[in-house]
Amino acid sequence: MTTSEGFADDRFAAVRQAFEDNDEVGASVCVTVEGETVVDLWGGFADEARTRPWQRDTIVNVYSVTKTMTALTALLLADRGELEFEAPVARYWPEFAAAGKESITVAQLMSHSSGLSGWREPITVEDLYDWEKATSLLAAQEPFWEPGTAGGYHAVTQGYLVGEVVRRITGRSLGTVFREEIAEPLDADFHIGLPASEDGRVADLIPPPEGSPFGPDSSELQLNAANNPEVHPSVTRTRAWRGAEIPAGGGTGNARSVAEIHALLANGGVAKGKRLLSEAGCRRALEVQVEGKDLVLGMSIRWGLGFAVNGGMMPNPNTIYWGGAGGSLALIDMDARLTIAYTMNRMGGGTTGDERGLGLVMATMLAS
C-alpha cells in the first residue's frame, strides 16, 4: 500500500509514513490522544483481487481484538456493581459449578486462567453459532489445569464464558449489551453479531501463507485450542459467522471504532463527551491476575482483567493491549491517555498481532 486516505495531525506524520510503508492489501489505523482523534487513516483494497477500494466505512473481522470489547462490557457491569470479578462464576451461572469448578472466579475467566482454554468434546465451527451448546459444554467439563495457577489463552472459549456471565446478569446477550450500552452511545461502528444489512461493507480476510502457528511439537493443550474447532479465515466471509455472536473472535469493525471506543479506558471512563465508566472502574483492567509463560501461546504474558498488561515493552507502565490473529491490534495507554488501533485484511502468521501494528505503535510513541 503506497497511499492512504483520511488525516493525520502533523505531529503524527510518521504514523502516516509507517502506515503507507506497510505491506498491505487494505487496512486502517486510528490514534486518539486525550479523547481527540489525531490519526484516522485507511487505504488499499477490501478484497484480494483488489477490485473494491477500502473506504472510510469499510469494516473487517478483527478476531481477538473482539476480546477487548467483551472485557470492556464486563468492566462496565462491574463498575455499576452488577458483576463482581472476585465472585465465583457459579454465583451467576449455577450450572458452571459442575466438575469441580465451583471456586473458579469471574476474574479467572477474564485472565485466561480458569483452565478452560478449549472444549474437551470435539466441536465444529457450526457449534460456535449455537450459544446454548457452546456454553453448556463448558459448564459441564473439567478444567485442563488447576484454575488460577497459570494463564492459558482461552482463544475462543473466553467469549462464551464471559458472555454467559453477562447474559445471566442482564438477561441480554453480550453483543446486545455491548451495542446498547457502549457502541450506540458512542456512535461506534463495531459489532459483535453483524446485521446482514452491513455485509456489503466488510473486507475479506486473506489467509496467511504460513498456516497454523502450532506445529507437530505443540502440546495437546495448544493443539486443542487451535484445532477444536479449526476456524479457517474463509469462514469469516459467511453470513453465519458474521451474524453469530462470537465474543472472543467474531467482532467486526475498523480502527476508528476500536480506538474511539477504547478512548473510554484511556480517559477515565469518558469518550465523546459521555461518561460510561468511573476512572476506578477503568483502572481495574490493570489488575494483574496471573503472569508468566502462557500455557497456550508459549510466551510470557501478564494477564489483567481482560487485557494483557504492559510487561516493560511500552514506555508507560499503565498500558494494556491485545491483538488478533493475523495482525489487528488495540492498545490503551492510560498514562498518556492515548489509544492506538489497527485493522487489516491481509493476515500475517502471528496469533496476537505482527510487525505492521508494532511499527505503527512505535511511530505513535515516538511522536507523542
Legacy VTK file of the C-alpha trace (Angstrom):
# vtk DataFile Version 3.0
C-alpha trace
ASCII
DATASET POLYDATA
POINTS 368 float
0.000 0.000 0.000
1.514 3.332 -1.051
-1.264 5.844 -0.438
-3.754 6.464 2.312
-6.888 8.484 2.812
-8.069 10.268 5.914
-5.977 12.521 8.117
-3.019 12.553 10.476
-2.132 15.519 12.646
1.210 16.999 11.565
2.746 15.784 14.802
1.927 12.216 13.758
3.197 12.362 10.170
5.485 9.428 10.979
2.435 7.274 11.655
1.105 8.012 8.186
4.508 7.149 6.733
4.695 3.895 8.672
1.165 3.008 7.586
1.924 3.655 3.927
5.181 1.692 4.171
3.403 -1.432 5.433
2.872 -4.364 3.085
-0.908 -4.287 2.937
-3.834 -5.140 0.717
-6.194 -2.969 2.787
-6.013 -1.557 6.297
-6.910 1.230 8.712
-5.163 2.868 11.670
-6.502 5.305 14.270
-4.912 7.118 17.212
-6.630 9.151 19.923
-4.938 11.418 22.490
-6.879 12.953 25.401
-10.042 11.781 23.670
-9.255 13.609 20.432
-8.748 11.615 17.237
-5.355 12.653 15.856
-4.860 9.919 13.242
-7.611 8.314 11.154
-6.204 6.666 8.034
-7.331 3.946 5.664
-6.291 2.685 2.280
-5.859 -0.164 -0.143
-8.498 -2.686 -1.096
-11.168 -4.674 0.691
-10.622 -7.822 -1.389
-7.671 -9.909 -2.529
-8.435 -9.236 -6.198
-8.142 -5.507 -5.453
-11.436 -4.636 -7.076
-13.100 -2.997 -4.035
-11.360 0.055 -2.558
-11.087 0.161 1.235
-13.435 3.020 2.103
-13.815 5.189 5.174
-16.624 2.942 6.412
-15.051 -0.410 5.490
-15.113 -2.846 8.399
-13.404 -6.200 8.877
-13.333 -9.176 11.233
-10.703 -8.333 13.862
-10.517 -11.741 15.528
-9.269 -11.438 19.119
-9.397 -7.661 19.310
-13.056 -8.574 19.896
-11.959 -9.769 23.348
-11.151 -6.191 24.306
-14.778 -5.209 23.651
-16.025 -8.189 25.642
-13.726 -7.185 28.508
-14.938 -3.590 28.347
-18.535 -4.791 28.587
-17.702 -6.799 31.720
-15.797 -3.848 33.202
-18.872 -1.684 32.637
-21.126 -4.101 34.535
-18.583 -4.370 37.343
-18.365 -0.590 37.581
-22.129 -0.485 38.034
-21.981 -3.045 40.815
-23.802 -5.721 38.827
-20.769 -8.003 38.495
-18.033 -8.889 40.985
-14.838 -10.198 39.432
-13.831 -11.875 42.716
-17.103 -13.822 42.873
-17.378 -17.443 41.783
-18.797 -17.814 38.296
-21.386 -20.189 39.755
-22.993 -17.288 41.659
-24.294 -16.046 38.335
-24.284 -19.313 36.367
-25.101 -22.174 38.778
-24.592 -24.975 36.241
-20.969 -23.891 35.900
-20.140 -25.391 39.310
-20.096 -28.898 37.785
-16.891 -30.966 37.549
-15.088 -29.188 40.373
-15.445 -25.640 39.027
-17.397 -24.197 41.963
-14.472 -21.994 43.039
-13.484 -20.568 39.634
-13.936 -16.800 39.691
-15.034 -14.371 37.016
-11.557 -12.819 37.251
-10.085 -16.154 36.197
-12.293 -16.176 33.102
-11.164 -12.636 32.316
-7.478 -13.513 32.773
-7.408 -16.781 30.817
-6.537 -18.692 33.982
-9.717 -20.740 34.548
-8.312 -23.849 32.864
-10.999 -23.747 30.165
-8.845 -22.870 27.167
-10.870 -25.128 24.876
-13.608 -27.711 24.694
-12.863 -31.282 25.729
-15.595 -32.644 23.466
-14.941 -32.350 19.702
-16.966 -29.498 18.209
-17.426 -27.958 14.771
-17.433 -24.384 13.524
-21.216 -24.668 13.276
-21.350 -25.370 17.014
-19.904 -21.899 17.596
-23.173 -20.490 16.246
-25.120 -22.446 18.902
-24.721 -20.401 22.083
-26.532 -22.896 24.294
-24.406 -25.830 23.143
-21.095 -23.957 23.357
-21.758 -22.700 26.880
-23.374 -25.890 28.213
-20.372 -27.975 27.198
-18.035 -25.595 29.019
-20.237 -25.625 32.106
-20.145 -29.416 32.249
-16.434 -30.076 31.679
-13.409 -30.222 33.957
-10.633 -27.627 33.657
-7.466 -28.623 31.794
-5.252 -27.363 34.669
-5.694 -26.091 38.208
-7.529 -22.768 37.908
-5.603 -19.694 38.916
-2.164 -21.310 38.755
-1.282 -20.235 35.210
-2.620 -18.425 32.196
-3.542 -20.395 29.101
-5.078 -18.358 26.307
-8.828 -19.005 26.030
-8.732 -18.275 22.303
-12.394 -18.936 21.542
-13.886 -20.042 24.845
-13.362 -16.786 26.740
-16.125 -15.019 24.853
-18.673 -17.692 25.674
-17.598 -17.848 29.316
-17.683 -14.120 29.992
-20.638 -13.713 27.662
-22.746 -16.223 29.552
-21.996 -14.474 32.848
-23.132 -11.212 31.242
-26.276 -12.893 29.908
-27.153 -14.386 33.294
-26.779 -10.982 34.970
-28.544 -8.801 32.392
-30.901 -11.165 30.566
-29.334 -9.922 27.312
-26.638 -11.369 25.101
-23.176 -9.873 25.362
-23.432 -8.483 21.832
-26.680 -6.765 22.736
-25.303 -5.245 25.949
-22.208 -4.056 24.093
-24.301 -2.498 21.337
-26.851 -0.824 23.579
-24.533 0.321 26.372
-21.285 1.114 24.529
-21.369 1.148 20.717
-24.615 3.051 20.206
-23.969 5.740 22.865
-20.571 6.377 21.261
-21.884 6.055 17.686
-19.147 3.459 17.138
-19.119 1.124 14.144
-18.144 -2.098 15.942
-20.382 -5.161 16.011
-20.442 -8.432 17.946
-23.060 -10.029 15.743
-23.184 -8.115 12.458
-26.566 -7.327 10.859
-26.912 -8.659 7.305
-27.554 -5.109 6.143
-23.858 -4.301 6.734
-22.325 -7.199 4.793
-21.521 -5.059 1.776
-19.023 -3.005 3.809
-16.984 -5.943 5.100
-13.469 -6.539 3.799
-12.440 -10.128 3.091
-9.800 -11.594 5.375
-6.949 -13.054 3.330
-5.453 -16.175 4.955
-1.783 -16.133 5.955
0.529 -18.229 3.784
2.176 -19.868 6.771
-0.861 -21.762 8.013
-1.243 -22.654 11.701
1.435 -21.345 14.100
1.145 -24.604 16.037
3.282 -27.420 14.660
3.951 -31.085 15.467
5.874 -30.153 18.619
2.907 -28.331 20.103
1.330 -29.555 23.325
-2.059 -31.229 23.444
-3.404 -28.080 25.087
-2.146 -25.910 22.222
-3.490 -28.250 19.564
-6.857 -28.393 21.271
-7.096 -24.595 21.346
-6.045 -24.335 17.691
-7.985 -27.196 16.163
-11.173 -27.777 18.165
-12.648 -26.424 16.028
-10.247 -25.337 13.296
-11.513 -21.987 12.001
-10.239 -21.165 8.520
-10.288 -17.417 7.742
-12.625 -18.044 4.812
-15.356 -18.827 7.371
-15.356 -15.143 8.340
-16.801 -14.304 4.923
-20.010 -16.215 5.647
-23.268 -14.750 6.907
-23.427 -17.428 9.603
-20.117 -16.324 11.151
-20.747 -12.615 10.823
-24.221 -12.808 12.293
-23.314 -15.050 15.212
-22.151 -13.618 18.499
-18.629 -14.991 18.951
-17.336 -12.579 21.601
-13.736 -13.823 21.601
-13.116 -13.573 17.872
-16.113 -12.678 15.731
-16.231 -8.899 16.090
-16.377 -6.651 13.036
-15.154 -3.056 12.996
-12.369 -0.752 11.874
-9.514 1.065 13.566
-11.618 4.176 14.167
-14.269 2.286 16.104
-11.730 0.349 18.159
-9.644 3.406 19.078
-12.595 5.668 19.801
-14.336 3.080 21.985
-11.178 2.417 23.987
-10.735 6.135 24.494
-13.109 5.361 27.376
-10.397 3.389 29.155
-7.652 5.845 28.240
-9.580 8.836 29.578
-11.007 7.633 32.855
-14.355 6.443 31.507
-15.228 9.384 29.254
-15.375 9.338 25.444
-17.053 11.716 23.020
-18.211 13.805 25.965
-20.053 10.886 27.578
-19.103 9.205 30.840
-19.832 5.495 30.757
-17.449 4.281 33.496
-15.660 5.683 36.521
-11.895 6.114 36.403
-11.513 3.457 39.086
-13.655 1.114 37.004
-11.363 1.610 34.012
-8.207 1.020 36.003
-9.416 -2.381 37.164
-8.229 -3.679 33.787
-4.665 -3.108 35.052
-5.038 -5.557 37.961
-2.654 -8.398 37.112
-4.223 -11.763 37.935
-1.577 -14.156 36.645
1.748 -13.797 34.881
4.430 -15.974 33.360
4.595 -18.287 30.382
1.151 -18.732 28.873
0.386 -22.444 28.505
-1.233 -21.994 25.089
0.654 -19.122 23.478
4.032 -20.155 24.860
5.091 -16.582 25.638
5.340 -14.603 28.856
2.210 -12.529 29.479
0.878 -10.508 32.405
-2.870 -11.046 32.272
-5.058 -8.364 33.808
-8.840 -8.272 33.719
-9.442 -8.890 30.031
-6.227 -7.381 28.671
-2.507 -8.055 28.660
-0.773 -5.549 30.940
2.500 -3.877 29.942
5.412 -6.123 30.769
8.028 -3.445 30.147
7.969 -3.073 26.370
5.895 0.121 26.360
7.234 3.364 27.882
4.331 3.894 30.280
3.517 1.249 32.895
-0.267 1.610 32.822
-0.627 0.316 29.286
-2.938 -2.533 28.299
-3.330 -4.171 24.936
-4.326 -7.154 22.876
-4.115 -8.231 19.246
-5.927 -10.544 16.908
-4.773 -13.439 14.755
-3.296 -12.090 11.563
-2.347 -8.664 12.850
-5.140 -6.482 14.257
-4.279 -4.550 17.416
-5.740 -2.430 20.213
-3.531 -0.573 22.712
-4.570 1.729 25.558
-2.015 3.887 27.397
-3.759 5.225 30.498
-0.780 7.398 31.457
-0.610 9.222 28.114
-4.416 8.984 27.668
-3.761 7.503 24.261
-5.239 4.701 22.167
-3.921 3.032 19.033
-5.901 0.654 16.845
-5.005 -1.140 13.645
-7.129 -3.417 11.455
-6.266 -5.091 8.156
-7.351 -7.851 5.783
-4.037 -9.432 4.720
-3.293 -11.734 7.626
0.220 -12.323 8.897
1.196 -15.575 10.545
1.034 -14.478 14.181
-1.704 -15.215 16.688
-1.656 -11.900 18.557
-0.544 -9.191 16.127
2.554 -8.672 13.962
5.268 -6.214 12.932
2.914 -3.947 10.991
0.922 -2.999 14.070
4.068 -2.829 16.197
5.606 -0.389 13.720
2.557 1.847 13.992
2.764 1.717 17.791
6.435 2.663 17.729
5.802 5.563 15.339
2.994 6.800 17.573
5.045 6.564 20.763
7.937 8.466 19.198
5.569 11.211 18.039
3.845 11.521 21.387
LINES 1 369
368 0 1 2 3 4 5 6 7 8 9 10 11 12 13 14 15 16 17 18 19 20 21 22 23 24 25 26 27 28 29 30 31 32 33 34 35 36 37 38 39 40 41 42 43 44 45 46 47 48 49 50 51 52 53 54 55 56 57 58 59 60 61 62 63 64 65 66 67 68 69 70 71 72 73 74 75 76 77 78 79 80 81 82 83 84 85 86 87 88 89 90 91 92 93 94 95 96 97 98 99 100 101 102 103 104 105 106 107 108 109 110 111 112 113 114 115 116 117 118 119 120 121 122 123 124 125 126 127 128 129 130 131 132 133 134 135 136 137 138 139 140 141 142 143 144 145 146 147 148 149 150 151 152 153 154 155 156 157 158 159 160 161 162 163 164 165 166 167 168 169 170 171 172 173 174 175 176 177 178 179 180 181 182 183 184 185 186 187 188 189 190 191 192 193 194 195 196 197 198 199 200 201 202 203 204 205 206 207 208 209 210 211 212 213 214 215 216 217 218 219 220 221 222 223 224 225 226 227 228 229 230 231 232 233 234 235 236 237 238 239 240 241 242 243 244 245 246 247 248 249 250 251 252 253 254 255 256 257 258 259 260 261 262 263 264 265 266 267 268 269 270 271 272 273 274 275 276 277 278 279 280 281 282 283 284 285 286 287 288 289 290 291 292 293 294 295 296 297 298 299 300 301 302 303 304 305 306 307 308 309 310 311 312 313 314 315 316 317 318 319 320 321 322 323 324 325 326 327 328 329 330 331 332 333 334 335 336 337 338 339 340 341 342 343 344 345 346 347 348 349 350 351 352 353 354 355 356 357 358 359 360 361 362 363 364 365 366 367
